[in-house]
Amino acid sequence: MTDHLRVHSPLLDSTSPYLESTMTTTTNSPSHSRTNLGVSEIAELFPSLMKIKEETLRAKVAAVWNEAIATGCGGKGWTFEELRAVKFTLLAGDIEMTFIEHLNSCVLQCIAIAGVLESSFRCDIPIQHDYLIAGALLADCGKPLEFDKDASGKVVQGIFGQQVRHPFTGVALAYKHGIPGEVMHIIATHSHEGDKMERSIESIIFHHADFVDFDIAKFLGKRAAKKS
């Protein structure tokens, strides 16, 4: 096996620094680096977390993000400041939107779309709002594991991320923390990996909200590149 393939899963290897980072706790740190983060702390990043009515599901979503933050960046973990500085996508050039802003945008879009659909269709649409919000918040929870930093400190897709994309690591994290299958379905199918599956109503809503942001980001990135 060549050296570039010797990458351990951060979710399965008990000797991995990823696991060690989940066991490292710091307190009273404004950076929230490698801390046991609860609902209130995760809601600082994602205010819509508090819109999940079921307290148990809300706590599980926070637990997933706690582990994603603690184990990402090649096992070094992320601070809130670092996450807030990560660009929305590494594929759209230099645009004025961050990864965290994108996730918050998608949740709000999903809530708005659900409301419009429910008021427009003359039949009942069985939208599970808690699952929709949870799925929107967790769809990209695997990206902190997919992303790493190069020697210069630039955020890049790490070797592990090249091998296992974020929908897969996201589902793994969600399963570990007891997230319902309906929510894991949204994580699994939100990107092109889900194009050959029948998406649930909640997944359809999130998928389109996600690509509204992504396609507009690509458009703006191309326009900015032409001006430079």
N, C-alpha and C positions, 0 to 999 in steps of 0.2 A: 504494500500500500504506500502510495506516495505521501510525502509530508503534508501536502495541502489538504489531504482528506482526513488527517488525524484530528478530527474535531469531535468533541464529546457533546452529547445533548445536555443542555443546561437543566433539563427537566428530569433526567433519568440517572445521571452519573453522580453517585453519592460522594465521590472524591472531588467533584468539580468545584472550582471557585464560585460558580453560580450558586450552588447550594450553600456554601459557606457564607455568601453575602446575605442570604435570607436569614441566617442565624445571627448576623451582626446587628446589634441594635444601638442606635445613638439617640439621645433624648435632647429636647430643648434646642434643636438645630433648625434654624430658619430655612436651611437648604433641603430639609427632609430627605437627606441621603441615607439609604440603607436603614430606614426606620420602620417600625411596625406601624404602618399608616392605617388609620381607621376611616370610617365614613366621612367624618368632618374634614379630615385632611385631604382625602381624595376629592371631596367636593370643592376644595379650593381650585383644583384644576378643572373639574367638570361639575359646574353648578347644577346641571340637569340630573345628576345622580339623585338629588333630593326629590325629583318628580316621580321616582319609582315608589309606588305606594306600599308594596310588600316589603317590610323591614328586613326579612331574611334574605330576599333577593338583593336588596340594596347593599347589605353587608357582604354578600358573596361577590358582587361586582367590585366593591372596594377591595376585597381580599385578592382578587385576580390582579387588579392594578398594582396593589402593594407588591406582589411578587414580581410582576413584570418590571416595575421600576427598580426593585432591589437586585434582580438577576440580569438585567439587560446590560448593554454596552460591554460585551465580552466578559461578563461576570463582575465588572467593576461597579455596576449600578449607576443610576442617573440621579441627579438632583432635580428639584423642580425647576430651578433656573436653567439647567441644561436642557430639559425637555421643552420648556417654553421657547427656547431659542432654535430648536430643530425645525427645519423648513417643512412645510406641508408635504412635499414630495421631492424626492431626489431626481425626478424625471421631467420636471417642468421649467427648469431654469430658475432664475432669480425673481421670485414674486413676493409680494408683501402679504404672505399668509403663512402661519406656522402650523405645525402638526397638531398642536393642542387646539388652535383656533379652528382648524378643519373639523376635528372631532366634535367640538361644540356646535359648529355650524350644521353638521349633519344631523345631530340630535334635534336641533330646533326645526330644521327642515322636515324631519320625519314627523314630529308632533304636528306641524302645520299641515303637511300633506294628509295625515290621518284625519284631521279635522275637516278638511275640504272634502275628502272622499266620503266621510260619514254623512256630511250634509248634502252631498250631491247625488249619491246613488239612492234610488228609490227602494232598494232592498237593503237588508241588514248586511253590513260588512263585518265579519268576525275578526276585528283587529284587537289583538291583545296588547294593550298600551304598555304595560310594564315590560313585557318581553321585547317590544319594539324599542323602547328606550334603553333597556339593558343591552340589546344587540347592537344598537348604534354606538353605545359607549364602549363595547368590547370588541367591535369588529377589527380594530387595529391594535388591540392589546398585545399582539405578538410583535409589533414593530420595534418596541424597545429591545427585544431580543434579536431582531433582524438587523438593527442598526448597531454600529460600532464607531470608534474613532480611529483615524489613521495616525501616523506618527506626528503629524502637524496639528492634530486636534480636530480635523475636519470630520464631520459626520458622514459615514459611508455605509454601504451595505456590507456587513461583515461576512467572513467565510461561512459561518453558521447560517447566516441569513440567505446566502447564495444557495445553500443546500436545502434549507427548509424555510419556505416563505411564511409570512406572518399569518395567513389563514390557518395553517397547520399548527403552528406554535400557539396561536390564539385558542384553538379548540382544545389543545392539550392542557393549557393553563385553566381554561374554563371547566373542563372535565374534572381536573384535579380538585377544584373548589366547589364541585357540586352544582354547577350552573345547569339549568334545565335544557333538555335537548332542543326545544324550540328556539332557544337563544343561541345554542351552539350551531344550529342550522344557519342562522344569520351570519355568524362568524365564518363558517365554512364556505358559504355560497356567495358572499358579498362581492367577490372579485371574479376574475375570469375562470377560476376553478369551478365556479357554480354554473357556468354557461350551459352545461349539458345536464343539469338537474332541474327539476321542477321546484322553483323557489316558492316559499310560503308568501302570504300577503305581506308580512312584516319584512321579509327579505327583499321582496320586490321594491318596497318603499325605500328601504335603506340603500339598496344597490343603485337606484336612480339618484338619490340624494348625493351619494358618494361621487358618482360620475358627473353630476352637475358641477361640483367643486373641481373635480379633476380636469374635466374638459375645458372649463373656463380658465383654470390655472395654466394649462398647456397653451391656450390661445394667448393669454397675457404674457406668458414666458416667451413665446415666439415674437410677439410684438416688441417686447423689451429688447430681445436680441437684435432685431432689425435696427433699432434706434441706436444701439451701442456701436 
